[in-house]
Amino acid sequence: MKEQRKRLVGIVTSDKMDKTIVVVVERQYRHPLYKKVVRSTKKYLAHDEENACQVGDRVQILEARPLSRRKRWVVEEILERAA
């Protein structure tokens, strides 16, 4: 059976919390009426067990069970380190 959990790729914008990071995911879509390409961003709280992520890293996050009030994602892997 195919894996049902969602995966998103985004940039880490905050790592000030313990074992938690803030990931900004940007998506582009065409406006249904005006046909202009719209960019929208959304912030997700993700669990980072080893505190390995730093601000600017590109990470892949995986949907998980609720870990706290707003935290429902887990860091799957770090795709690219910040320069």
DSSP file (Angstrom, degrees, kcal/mol; ACC not computed):
  #  RESIDUE AA STRUCTURE BP1 BP2  ACC     N-H-->O    O-->H-N    N-H-->O    O-->H-N    TCO  KAPPA ALPHA  PHI   PSI    X-CA   Y-CA   Z-CA
    1    1 A M              0   0    0      0, 0.0     3,-0.1     0, 0.0     2,-0.1   0.000 360.0 360.0 360.0 141.1    0.0    0.0    0.0
    2    2 A K        -     0   0    0      1,-0.1     2,-0.2     2,-0.1     0, 0.0  -0.357 360.0 -98.5 -69.7 144.7    1.2    3.5   -0.9
    3    3 A E        -     0   0    0      1,-0.1    -1,-0.1    -2,-0.1     0, 0.0  -0.459  32.2-162.4 -62.9 128.6    2.4    5.8    1.9
    4    4 A Q        +     0   0    0     -2,-0.2    -1,-0.1    -3,-0.1     2,-0.1   0.618  53.7 104.0 -91.8 -15.2   -0.4    8.2    2.8
    5    5 A R        -     0   0    0      1,-0.1     2,-0.1    58,-0.1    59,-0.0  -0.435  69.9-121.4 -77.5 143.5    1.6   10.8    4.7
    6    6 A K        -     0   0    0     -2,-0.1    57,-2.5    58,-0.1     2,-0.4  -0.452  19.6-154.4 -80.4 152.6    2.3   14.1    3.0
    7    7 A R  E     -A   62   0A   0     55,-0.2     2,-0.3    -2,-0.1    55,-0.2  -0.992  11.6-175.9-127.0 136.8    5.8   15.5    2.4
    8    8 A L  E     -A   61   0A   0     53,-2.2    53,-3.0    -2,-0.4     2,-0.4  -0.952  15.3-145.6-130.6 151.7    6.7   19.1    2.0
    9    9 A V  E     +A   60   0A   0     -2,-0.3    17,-0.3    51,-0.2     2,-0.3  -0.968  35.7 139.9-117.6 132.0   10.0   20.9    1.2
   10   10 A G  E     -A   59   0A   0     49,-2.2    49,-2.5    -2,-0.4     2,-0.4  -0.911  47.5 -90.1-157.3-177.5   10.8   24.3    2.8
   11   11 A I  E     -AB  58  24A   0     13,-2.1    13,-2.9    -2,-0.3     2,-0.4  -0.863  36.4-120.1-108.2 136.3   13.3   26.6    4.3
   12   12 A V  E     + B   0  23A   0     45,-2.5    44,-2.6    -2,-0.4    11,-0.2  -0.623  33.2 171.5 -75.3 126.3   14.1   26.8    8.1
   13   13 A T  E     +     0   0A   0      9,-2.8     2,-0.3    -2,-0.4    -1,-0.2   0.596  64.5  23.7-110.8 -16.7   13.4   30.3    9.4
   14   14 A S  E     + B   0  22A   0      8,-1.1     8,-2.2    40,-0.1    -1,-0.3  -0.980  41.4 166.0-151.8 137.3   13.7   29.7   13.2
   15   15 A D        +     0   0    0     -2,-0.3     4,-0.1     6,-0.2     5,-0.1   0.000  47.7 114.6-133.5  27.8   15.4   27.2   15.4
   16   16 A K        +     0   0    0      2,-0.1     2,-0.1     3,-0.1     5,-0.1   0.746  59.9  79.4 -74.1 -23.9   15.2   29.0   18.7
   17   17 A M  S >  S-     0   0    0      3,-0.4     3,-0.6     1,-0.1     2,-0.6  -0.414  93.2 -99.1 -82.9 161.2   12.9   26.4   20.3
   18   18 A D  T 3  S-     0   0    0      1,-0.2    -1,-0.1    -2,-0.1     3,-0.1  -0.716 100.6 -13.7 -84.0 121.4   14.1   23.1   21.8
   19   19 A K  T 3  S+     0   0    0     -2,-0.6    29,-2.0     1,-0.2     2,-0.4   0.678 119.5  98.3  61.8  21.3   13.6   20.2   19.3
   20   20 A T  E <   - C   0  47A   0     -3,-0.6    -3,-0.4    27,-0.2     2,-0.3  -1.000  48.0-176.3-138.5 139.2   11.3   22.4   17.2
   21   21 A I  E     - C   0  46A   0     25,-2.5    25,-2.7    -2,-0.4     2,-0.5  -0.912  24.2-127.5-128.1 159.5   11.9   24.4   14.0
   22   22 A V  E     -BC  14  45A   0     -8,-2.2    -9,-2.8    -2,-0.3    -8,-1.1  -0.942  25.9-166.4-106.6 125.2    9.7   26.7   11.9
   23   23 A V  E     -BC  12  44A   0     21,-3.1    21,-2.6    -2,-0.5     2,-0.6  -0.947   9.5-150.3-115.7 129.1    9.7   25.8    8.2
   24   24 A V  E     -BC  11  43A   0    -13,-2.9   -13,-2.1    -2,-0.5     2,-0.5  -0.883  12.1-165.8-100.2 122.1    8.3   28.1    5.5
   25   25 A V  E     - C   0  42A   0     17,-2.8    17,-1.9    -2,-0.6     2,-0.4  -0.931   3.9-159.4-109.6 126.1    6.8   26.3    2.5
   26   26 A E  E     - C   0  41A   0     -2,-0.5     2,-0.3   -17,-0.3    15,-0.2  -0.871  10.2-177.6-107.6 136.1    6.2   28.4   -0.6
   27   27 A R  E     - C   0  40A   0     13,-2.9    13,-2.7    -2,-0.4     2,-0.4  -0.968  13.4-149.1-131.9 151.7    3.8   27.4   -3.3
   28   28 A Q  E     + C   0  39A   0     -2,-0.3     2,-0.3    11,-0.2    11,-0.2  -0.945  22.1 163.5-118.4 138.8    2.8   28.9   -6.6
   29   29 A Y  E     - C   0  38A   0      9,-2.1     9,-3.3    -2,-0.4     2,-0.4  -0.983  38.5-107.5-148.9 158.2   -0.6   28.6   -8.3
   30   30 A R  E     - C   0  37A   0     -2,-0.3     7,-0.2     7,-0.2     6,-0.1  -0.746  39.1-113.8 -89.7 131.3   -2.5   30.3  -11.1
   31   31 A H     >  -     0   0    0      5,-2.8     4,-1.6    -2,-0.4    -1,-0.1  -0.423  22.3-134.4 -63.7 132.3   -5.4   32.6   -9.9
   32   32 A P  T  4 S+     0   0    0      0, 0.0    -1,-0.1     0, 0.0    -2,-0.0   0.824  97.0  25.4 -62.7 -32.3   -8.6   31.0  -11.1
   33   33 A L  T  4 S+     0   0    0      3,-0.1    -2,-0.0     1,-0.1    -3,-0.0   0.883 130.8  34.0 -96.6 -48.1  -10.1   34.3  -12.4
   34   34 A Y  T  4 S-     0   0    0      2,-0.1     3,-0.1     1,-0.0    -1,-0.1   0.528  88.8-139.2 -93.3  -5.7   -7.2   36.6  -13.3
   35   35 A K     <  +     0   0    0     -4,-1.6     2,-0.3     1,-0.2    -1,-0.0   0.600  52.9 140.8  62.3  13.6   -4.8   33.9  -14.4
   36   36 A K        -     0   0    0     -6,-0.1    -5,-2.8     1,-0.1     2,-0.5  -0.655  60.2-111.0 -85.6 144.5   -1.9   35.6  -12.7
   37   37 A V  E     -C   30   0A   0     -2,-0.3     2,-0.4    -7,-0.2    -7,-0.2  -0.641  37.1-161.2 -76.4 123.9    0.7   33.4  -10.9
   38   38 A V  E     -C   29   0A   0     -9,-3.3    -9,-2.1    -2,-0.5     2,-0.5  -0.894   7.6-151.2-111.2 134.4    0.3   33.9   -7.2
   39   39 A R  E     +C   28   0A   0     -2,-0.4     2,-0.4   -11,-0.2   -11,-0.2  -0.907  19.1 178.4-103.8 128.5    3.0   33.0   -4.6
   40   40 A S  E     -C   27   0A   0    -13,-2.7   -13,-2.9    -2,-0.5     2,-0.3  -0.974  11.0-156.9-130.4 147.2    1.8   32.1   -1.1
   41   41 A T  E     -C   26   0A   0     -2,-0.4     2,-0.3   -15,-0.2   -15,-0.2  -0.890   6.0-171.5-121.7 151.9    3.8   31.0    1.9
   42   42 A K  E     -C   25   0A   0    -17,-1.9   -17,-2.8    -2,-0.3     2,-0.4  -0.998  17.0-134.6-142.3 141.5    2.8   29.0    5.0
   43   43 A K  E     -C   24   0A   0     -2,-0.3     2,-0.4   -19,-0.2   -19,-0.2  -0.793  20.1-172.9 -99.1 137.3    4.7   28.3    8.2
   44   44 A Y  E     -C   23   0A   0    -21,-2.6   -21,-3.1    -2,-0.4     2,-0.5  -0.979  20.5-135.5-126.2 140.7    4.8   24.8    9.8
   45   45 A L  E     -Cd  22  71A   0     25,-0.6    28,-0.8    -2,-0.4    27,-0.8  -0.839  30.3-171.7 -91.1 131.1    6.2   23.8   13.1
   46   46 A A  E     -Cd  21  73A   0    -25,-2.7   -25,-2.5    -2,-0.5     2,-0.4  -0.953  24.7-116.3-129.5 145.9    8.3   20.6   12.7
   47   47 A H  E     -Cd  20  74A   0     26,-2.6    28,-2.5    -2,-0.4     2,-0.5  -0.660  25.2-175.1 -81.9 128.0    9.9   18.2   15.3
   48   48 A D    >   -     0   0    0    -29,-2.0     3,-1.3    -2,-0.4   -29,-0.1  -0.849   2.3-172.5-125.4  91.2   13.7   18.1   15.1
   49   49 A E  T 3  S+     0   0    0     -2,-0.5    -1,-0.1     1,-0.3   -29,-0.0   0.847  83.4  36.7 -58.2 -42.6   14.8   15.4   17.6
   50   50 A E  T 3  S-     0   0    0    -31,-0.1    -1,-0.3     0, 0.0    -2,-0.0   0.383 102.2-123.0 -93.3   4.6   18.6   16.0   17.3
   51   51 A N    <   +     0   0    0     -3,-1.3    -2,-0.1     1,-0.1   -31,-0.0   0.894  66.2 142.1  52.8  42.0   18.4   19.9   17.0
   52   52 A A        +     0   0    0      2,-0.0     2,-0.1   -33,-0.0    -1,-0.1   0.732  35.7  90.0 -86.5 -24.5   20.4   19.4   13.8
   53   53 A C        -     0   0    0     28,-0.0     2,-0.3     4,-0.0    28,-0.0  -0.455  54.7-167.7 -81.2 147.4   18.7   22.0   11.6
   54   54 A Q    >   -     0   0    0     -2,-0.1     3,-1.9   -33,-0.0   -42,-0.3  -0.845  38.8 -76.4-125.9 164.1   19.9   25.6   11.4
   55   55 A V  T 3  S+     0   0    0     -2,-0.3   -42,-0.2     1,-0.2     3,-0.1  -0.395 118.5  26.6 -62.0 131.8   18.3   28.7    9.9
   56   56 A G  T 3  S+     0   0    0    -44,-2.6    -1,-0.2     1,-0.4    27,-0.1   0.223  86.9 134.1  99.7 -13.0   18.5   28.7    6.1
   57   57 A D    <   -     0   0    0     -3,-1.9   -45,-2.5    25,-0.1     2,-0.6  -0.388  54.8-131.4 -68.2 147.0   18.6   24.9    5.7
   58   58 A R  E     +AE  11  80A   0     22,-2.9    21,-2.1   -47,-0.2    22,-1.9  -0.907  37.8 177.6 -98.7 120.9   16.4   23.4    3.1
   59   59 A V  E     -AE  10  78A   0    -49,-2.5   -49,-2.2    -2,-0.6     2,-0.5  -0.846  31.4-134.1-127.3 157.7   14.5   20.5    4.7
   60   60 A Q  E     -AE   9  77A   0     17,-2.7    16,-2.9    -2,-0.3    17,-1.4  -0.960  26.5-161.7-108.8 127.0   11.9   17.9    3.8
   61   61 A I  E     -AE   8  75A   0    -53,-3.0   -53,-2.2    -2,-0.5     2,-0.4  -0.834   3.5-149.8-113.1 150.5    9.2   17.4    6.4
   62   62 A L  E     -AE   7  74A   0     12,-3.0    12,-2.3    -2,-0.3   -55,-0.2  -0.944  23.9-109.9-122.3 135.4    6.8   14.5    6.9
   63   63 A E  E     + E   0  73A   0    -57,-2.5     2,-0.2    -2,-0.4    10,-0.2  -0.365  47.9 167.3 -63.0 139.5    3.3   14.6    8.2
   64   64 A A        -     0   0    0      8,-2.6     3,-0.1     1,-0.1   -58,-0.1  -0.808  40.0 -69.3-142.8-179.8    3.0   12.9   11.6
   65   65 A R  S    S-     0   0    0     -2,-0.2     2,-0.2     1,-0.1    -1,-0.1  -0.331  72.8 -74.6 -69.2 160.5    0.6   12.5   14.6
   66   66 A P        +     0   0    0      0, 0.0     6,-0.2     0, 0.0    -1,-0.1  -0.417  49.2 176.6 -61.7 124.5    0.0   15.6   16.7
   67   67 A L        -     0   0    0      4,-3.0     2,-0.2     1,-0.2     5,-0.2   0.676  68.4 -16.8-101.7 -25.0    3.1   16.2   18.9
   68   68 A S  S    S-     0   0    0      3,-1.2    -1,-0.2     1,-0.0     0, 0.0  -0.848  93.9 -64.6-157.9-166.2    1.8   19.4   20.5
   69   69 A R  S    S+     0   0    0     -2,-0.2    -1,-0.0     1,-0.2     3,-0.0   0.905 131.6  11.0 -60.9 -42.8   -0.9   22.0   19.9
   70   70 A R  S    S+     0   0    0      1,-0.0     2,-0.7    -4,-0.0   -25,-0.6   0.468 105.7  97.5-113.5  -4.4    0.6   23.3   16.6
   71   71 A K  E     +d   45   0A   0      1,-0.1    -4,-3.0   -27,-0.1    -3,-1.2  -0.785  27.5 140.0 -99.2 110.6    3.3   20.7   15.8
   72   72 A R  E     +     0   0A   0    -27,-0.8    -8,-2.6    -2,-0.7     2,-0.3   0.141  52.8  77.9-131.2  17.7    2.2   18.0   13.3
   73   73 A W  E     -dE  46  63A   0    -28,-0.8   -26,-2.6   -10,-0.2     2,-0.4  -0.925  56.5-155.3-130.8 153.9    5.3   17.5   11.2
   74   74 A V  E     -dE  47  62A   0    -12,-2.3   -12,-3.0    -2,-0.3     2,-0.5  -0.978  29.7-109.8-128.6 140.7    8.7   15.8   11.6
   75   75 A V  E     - E   0  61A   0    -28,-2.5   -14,-0.2    -2,-0.4   -26,-0.2  -0.580  33.1-179.0 -70.2 120.6   11.9   16.6    9.9
   76   76 A E  E     -     0   0A   0    -16,-2.9     2,-0.3    -2,-0.5   -15,-0.2   0.903  61.3 -21.9 -87.4 -48.1   12.6   13.7    7.5
   77   77 A E  E     - E   0  60A   0    -17,-1.4   -17,-2.7     0, 0.0     2,-0.7  -0.989  55.1-115.3-159.9 156.4   15.9   14.9    6.0
   78   78 A I  E     - E   0  59A   0     -2,-0.3   -19,-0.2   -19,-0.2     3,-0.1  -0.864  28.5-176.4 -93.8 114.8   18.1   18.0    5.5
   79   79 A L  E     +     0   0A   0    -21,-2.1     2,-0.3    -2,-0.7   -20,-0.2   0.866  67.7   8.3 -81.1 -37.8   18.3   18.4    1.8
   80   80 A E  E    S- E   0  58A   0    -22,-1.9   -22,-2.9   -24,-0.0    -1,-0.3  -0.983  70.4-132.6-150.9 130.5   20.7   21.4    1.7
   81   81 A R        -     0   0    0     -2,-0.3     2,-0.1   -24,-0.2   -24,-0.1  -0.511  34.8-100.3 -82.2 151.5   22.8   23.1    4.4
   82   82 A A              0   0    0     -2,-0.2   -25,-0.1     1,-0.1    -1,-0.1  -0.421 360.0 360.0 -68.5 146.0   22.8   26.9    4.8
   83   83 A A              0   0    0    -27,-0.1    -1,-0.1    -2,-0.1   -27,-0.1   0.487 360.0 360.0 -69.7 360.0   25.9   28.6    3.3
